[in-house]
Structures are given as structure tokens and as C-alpha cells.
């Protein structure tokens, strides 16, 4: 299986490197692994959906 780095994933998905780190920490990407301080993200992994509230209003569900 091929893997990509945080930097490659950030460029591919159009997100910041810090956001990718947070996504990996929260296990939002299946198959992600951490080796010491580095993350290994599967190359075929899809960008997870962003469930953060962007409107400034809280959504009741």
C-alpha cells in the first residue's frame, strides 16, 4: 500500500497541514498510521467530510 505525507494530503485535499494533523489524530481517515512524529495516510484515502459549523450558528439535531 502506498502512503502520502501530511504535506501531500494538504495539497491534494486543499486543507492546511495543521487541519490534516487534527483529522489524523481524530481517526477520521481509515488506514492512517503514525510512525514516531510522522503520519502515513493511504494514497487512495478520500477527504473526510468537514462537520464543523461554519455559519457561526449551532445546529440542533
N, CA, C and O atoms as CSV, one atom per row, in Angstrom:
chain,resi,resn,atom,element,x,y,z
A,1,UNK,N,N,0.853,-1.180,0.000
A,1,UNK,CA,C,0.000,0.000,0.000
A,1,UNK,C,C,0.893,1.235,0.000
A,1,UNK,O,O,1.882,1.301,0.730
A,2,UNK,N,N,0.534,2.201,-0.820
A,2,UNK,CA,C,1.279,3.460,-0.890
A,2,UNK,C,C,0.688,4.465,0.084
A,2,UNK,O,O,-0.518,4.491,0.332
A,3,UNK,N,N,1.570,5.286,0.627
A,3,UNK,CA,C,1.162,6.289,1.604
A,3,UNK,C,C,1.620,7.672,1.166
A,3,UNK,O,O,2.556,7.810,0.379
A,4,UNK,N,N,0.948,8.688,1.685
A,4,UNK,CA,C,1.349,10.071,1.451
A,4,UNK,C,C,1.586,10.746,2.792
A,4,UNK,O,O,1.130,10.277,3.835
A,5,UNK,N,N,2.305,11.855,2.740
A,5,UNK,CA,C,2.617,12.607,3.951
A,5,UNK,C,C,1.524,13.626,4.233
A,5,UNK,O,O,0.598,13.800,3.441
A,6,UNK,N,N,1.646,14.294,5.372
A,6,UNK,CA,C,0.718,15.369,5.737
A,6,UNK,C,C,0.744,16.467,4.667
A,6,UNK,O,O,-0.298,16.980,4.259
A,7,UNK,N,N,1.931,16.806,4.232
A,7,UNK,CA,C,2.097,17.873,3.244
A,7,UNK,C,C,1.414,17.512,1.921
A,7,UNK,O,O,0.746,18.352,1.318
A,8,UNK,N,N,1.581,16.277,1.475
A,8,UNK,CA,C,0.951,15.826,0.230
A,8,UNK,C,C,-0.569,15.800,0.354
A,8,UNK,O,O,-1.277,16.193,-0.573
A,9,UNK,N,N,-1.067,15.341,1.490
A,9,UNK,CA,C,-2.513,15.297,1.719
A,9,UNK,C,C,-3.102,16.702,1.767
A,9,UNK,O,O,-4.190,16.938,1.242
A,10,UNK,N,N,-2.394,17.629,2.389
A,10,UNK,CA,C,-2.869,19.010,2.475
A,10,UNK,C,C,-3.005,19.611,1.073
A,10,UNK,O,O,-3.981,20.303,0.783
A,11,UNK,N,N,-2.047,19.351,0.227
A,11,UNK,CA,C,-2.090,19.871,-1.148
A,11,UNK,C,C,-3.203,19.202,-1.952
A,11,UNK,O,O,-3.916,19.865,-2.706
A,12,UNK,N,N,-3.349,17.888,-1.790
A,12,UNK,CA,C,-4.359,17.114,-2.531
A,12,UNK,C,C,-5.780,17.513,-2.134
A,12,UNK,O,O,-6.649,17.667,-2.993
A,13,UNK,N,N,-6.014,17.680,-0.822
A,13,UNK,CA,C,-7.352,17.962,-0.312
A,13,UNK,C,C,-7.656,19.446,-0.151
A,13,UNK,O,O,-8.796,19.805,0.142
A,14,UNK,N,N,-6.669,20.316,-0.334
A,14,UNK,CA,C,-6.905,21.750,-0.214
A,14,UNK,C,C,-7.121,22.212,1.223
A,14,UNK,O,O,-7.882,23.150,1.464
A,15,UNK,N,N,-6.460,21.563,2.176
A,15,UNK,CA,C,-6.562,21.925,3.582
A,15,UNK,C,C,-5.182,22.285,4.118
A,15,UNK,O,O,-4.168,22.029,3.470
A,16,UNK,N,N,-5.154,22.875,5.296
A,16,UNK,CA,C,-3.862,23.201,5.907
A,16,UNK,C,C,-3.233,21.940,6.494
A,16,UNK,O,O,-3.922,20.963,6.789
A,17,UNK,N,N,-1.929,21.980,6.655
A,17,UNK,CA,C,-1.224,20.844,7.246
A,17,UNK,C,C,-1.703,20.598,8.671
A,17,UNK,O,O,-1.843,19.449,9.091
A,18,UNK,N,N,-1.951,21.656,9.404
A,18,UNK,CA,C,-2.428,21.529,10.787
A,18,UNK,C,C,-3.791,20.837,10.829
A,18,UNK,O,O,-4.036,20.009,11.706
A,19,UNK,N,N,-4.677,21.168,9.893
A,19,UNK,CA,C,-6.008,20.535,9.855
A,19,UNK,C,C,-5.882,19.046,9.540
A,19,UNK,O,O,-6.620,18.237,10.102
A,20,UNK,N,N,-4.966,18.675,8.656
A,20,UNK,CA,C,-4.740,17.273,8.322
A,20,UNK,C,C,-4.241,16.525,9.563
A,20,UNK,O,O,-4.659,15.396,9.821
A,21,UNK,N,N,-3.351,17.155,10.325
A,21,UNK,CA,C,-2.866,16.532,11.562
A,21,UNK,C,C,-4.023,16.267,12.520
A,21,UNK,O,O,-4.097,15.202,13.133
A,22,UNK,N,N,-4.911,17.225,12.643
A,22,UNK,CA,C,-6.064,17.089,13.534
A,22,UNK,C,C,-6.983,15.971,13.052
A,22,UNK,O,O,-7.487,15.190,13.860
A,23,UNK,N,N,-7.204,15.891,11.747
A,23,UNK,CA,C,-8.039,14.834,11.171
A,23,UNK,C,C,-7.432,13.465,11.469
A,23,UNK,O,O,-8.151,12.528,11.817
A,24,UNK,N,N,-6.126,13.348,11.336
A,24,UNK,CA,C,-5.442,12.084,11.630
A,24,UNK,C,C,-5.543,11.731,13.106
A,24,UNK,O,O,-5.773,10.573,13.455
A,25,UNK,N,N,-5.375,12.712,13.966
A,25,UNK,CA,C,-5.458,12.486,15.411
A,25,UNK,C,C,-6.843,11.986,15.810
A,25,UNK,O,O,-6.970,11.149,16.703
A,26,UNK,N,N,-7.870,12.493,15.154
A,26,UNK,CA,C,-9.249,12.108,15.460
A,26,UNK,C,C,-9.686,10.835,14.739
A,26,UNK,O,O,-10.847,10.438,14.837
A,27,UNK,N,N,-8.761,10.188,14.011
A,27,UNK,CA,C,-9.037,8.943,13.268
A,27,UNK,C,C,-10.181,9.093,12.273
A,27,UNK,O,O,-11.027,8.206,12.160
A,28,UNK,N,N,-10.209,10.207,11.557
A,28,UNK,CA,C,-11.244,10.447,10.558
A,28,UNK,C,C,-10.911,9.798,9.216
A,28,UNK,O,O,-11.774,9.690,8.345
A,29,UNK,N,N,-9.649,9.364,9.049
A,29,UNK,CA,C,-9.212,8.743,7.803
A,29,UNK,C,C,-8.908,7.274,8.088
A,29,UNK,O,O,-8.038,6.978,8.907
A,30,UNK,N,N,-9.612,6.344,7.425
A,30,UNK,CA,C,-9.328,4.937,7.669
A,30,UNK,C,C,-7.952,4.539,7.133
A,30,UNK,O,O,-7.564,4.953,6.041
A,31,UNK,N,N,-7.224,3.745,7.899
A,31,UNK,CA,C,-5.927,3.251,7.463
A,31,UNK,C,C,-4.752,4.139,7.789
A,31,UNK,O,O,-3.619,3.803,7.444
A,32,UNK,N,N,-4.986,5.278,8.452
A,32,UNK,CA,C,-3.901,6.192,8.788
A,32,UNK,C,C,-3.064,5.596,9.925
A,32,UNK,O,O,-3.596,4.994,10.857
A,33,UNK,N,N,-1.739,5.777,9.827
A,33,UNK,CA,C,-0.833,5.249,10.850
A,33,UNK,C,C,0.165,6.324,11.228
A,33,UNK,O,O,0.488,7.204,10.430
A,34,UNK,N,N,0.649,6.240,12.458
A,34,UNK,CA,C,1.634,7.195,12.933
A,34,UNK,C,C,2.932,6.460,13.237
A,34,UNK,O,O,2.939,5.453,13.945
A,35,UNK,N,N,4.029,6.977,12.692
A,35,UNK,CA,C,5.354,6.427,12.928
A,35,UNK,C,C,6.177,7.501,13.613
A,35,UNK,O,O,6.702,8.399,12.955
A,36,UNK,N,N,6.295,7.413,14.932
A,36,UNK,CA,C,7.008,8.444,15.678
A,36,UNK,C,C,6.241,9.743,15.621
A,36,UNK,O,O,5.156,9.859,16.193
A,37,UNK,N,N,6.804,10.730,14.927
A,37,UNK,CA,C,6.141,12.037,14.784
A,37,UNK,C,C,5.482,12.219,13.422
A,37,UNK,O,O,4.844,13.243,13.178
A,38,UNK,N,N,5.624,11.251,12.540
A,38,UNK,CA,C,5.124,11.354,11.168
A,38,UNK,C,C,3.855,10.529,10.966
A,38,UNK,O,O,3.716,9.440,11.524
A,39,UNK,N,N,2.938,11.054,10.170
A,39,UNK,CA,C,1.716,10.352,9.816
A,39,UNK,C,C,1.869,9.747,8.432
A,39,UNK,O,O,2.491,10.343,7.553
A,40,UNK,N,N,1.303,8.562,8.238
A,40,UNK,CA,C,1.254,7.897,6.940
A,40,UNK,C,C,-0.210,7.749,6.567
A,40,UNK,O,O,-0.958,7.028,7.227
A,41,UNK,N,N,-0.616,8.436,5.502
A,41,UNK,CA,C,-2.005,8.448,5.060
A,41,UNK,C,C,-2.086,7.661,3.761
A,41,UNK,O,O,-1.312,7.936,2.845
A,42,UNK,N,N,-2.995,6.687,3.641
A,42,UNK,CA,C,-3.109,5.929,2.396
A,42,UNK,C,C,-3.371,6.861,1.204
A,42,UNK,O,O,-4.177,7.786,1.302
A,43,UNK,N,N,-2.685,6.612,0.081
A,43,UNK,CA,C,-2.832,7.469,-1.098
A,43,UNK,C,C,-4.251,7.442,-1.656
A,43,UNK,O,O,-4.710,8.428,-2.232
A,44,UNK,N,N,-4.949,6.316,-1.487
A,44,UNK,CA,C,-6.306,6.207,-2.023
A,44,UNK,C,C,-7.378,6.678,-1.038
A,44,UNK,O,O,-8.570,6.528,-1.307
A,45,UNK,N,N,-6.968,7.243,0.095
A,45,UNK,CA,C,-7.925,7.730,1.100
A,45,UNK,C,C,-8.682,8.932,0.554
A,45,UNK,O,O,-8.113,9.785,-0.127
A,46,UNK,N,N,-9.963,8.985,0.862
A,46,UNK,CA,C,-10.803,10.105,0.446
A,46,UNK,C,C,-10.815,11.176,1.531
A,46,UNK,O,O,-10.657,10.886,2.717
A,47,UNK,N,N,-11.005,12.409,1.102
A,47,UNK,CA,C,-11.080,13.529,2.037
A,47,UNK,C,C,-12.313,13.358,2.917
A,47,UNK,O,O,-13.421,13.226,2.396
A,48,UNK,N,N,-12.145,13.357,4.238
A,48,UNK,CA,C,-13.313,13.217,5.117
A,48,UNK,C,C,-14.181,14.468,5.076
A,48,UNK,O,O,-13.702,15.567,4.797
A,49,UNK,N,N,-15.461,14.281,5.357
A,49,UNK,CA,C,-16.366,15.422,5.370
A,49,UNK,C,C,-16.071,16.299,6.573
A,49,UNK,O,O,-15.709,15.810,7.643
A,50,UNK,N,N,-16.229,17.588,6.385
A,50,UNK,CA,C,-15.966,18.555,7.449
A,50,UNK,C,C,-17.272,18.815,8.175
A,50,UNK,O,O,-18.195,19.394,7.602
A,51,UNK,N,N,-17.362,18.393,9.434
A,51,UNK,CA,C,-18.594,18.539,10.196
A,51,UNK,C,C,-18.570,19.737,11.135
A,51,UNK,O,O,-19.438,19.883,11.995
A,52,UNK,N,N,-17.552,20.603,10.956
A,52,UNK,CA,C,-17.501,21.795,11.799
A,52,UNK,C,C,-18.574,22.785,11.337
A,52,UNK,O,O,-18.900,22.838,10.151
A,53,UNK,N,N,-19.121,23.565,12.264
A,53,UNK,CA,C,-20.129,24.571,11.944
A,53,UNK,C,C,-19.412,25.795,11.389
A,53,UNK,O,O,-18.544,26.362,12.053
A,54,UNK,N,N,-19.769,26.202,10.181
A,54,UNK,CA,C,-19.098,27.317,9.524
A,54,UNK,C,C,-19.939,28.583,9.490
A,54,UNK,O,O,-19.437,29.650,9.136
A,55,UNK,N,N,-21.215,28.480,9.854
A,55,UNK,CA,C,-22.106,29.629,9.763
A,55,UNK,C,C,-22.063,30.515,10.997
A,55,UNK,O,O,-22.564,31.640,10.980
A,56,UNK,N,N,-21.470,30.011,12.055
A,56,UNK,CA,C,-21.458,30.762,13.300
A,56,UNK,C,C,-22.650,30.458,14.179
A,56,UNK,O,O,-22.753,30.981,15.289
A,57,UNK,N,N,-23.558,29.612,13.694
A,57,UNK,CA,C,-24.725,29.217,14.460
A,57,UNK,C,C,-24.614,27.733,14.793
A,57,UNK,O,O,-24.069,26.957,14.008
A,58,UNK,N,N,-25.114,27.354,15.921
A,58,UNK,CA,C,-25.116,25.953,16.297
A,58,UNK,C,C,-26.326,25.268,15.701
A,58,UNK,O,O,-27.420,25.831,15.642
A,59,UNK,N,N,-26.111,24.063,15.268
A,59,UNK,CA,C,-27.183,23.283,14.650
A,59,UNK,C,C,-27.699,22.282,15.673
A,59,UNK,O,O,-26.932,21.494,16.227
A,60,UNK,N,N,-28.994,22.319,15.917
A,60,UNK,CA,C,-29.595,21.369,16.839
A,60,UNK,C,C,-30.058,20.156,16.040
A,60,UNK,O,O,-30.714,20.287,15.006
A,61,UNK,N,N,-29.704,18.972,16.540
A,61,UNK,CA,C,-30.166,17.765,15.851
A,61,UNK,C,C,-30.764,16.781,16.802
A,61,UNK,O,O,-31.203,15.709,16.385
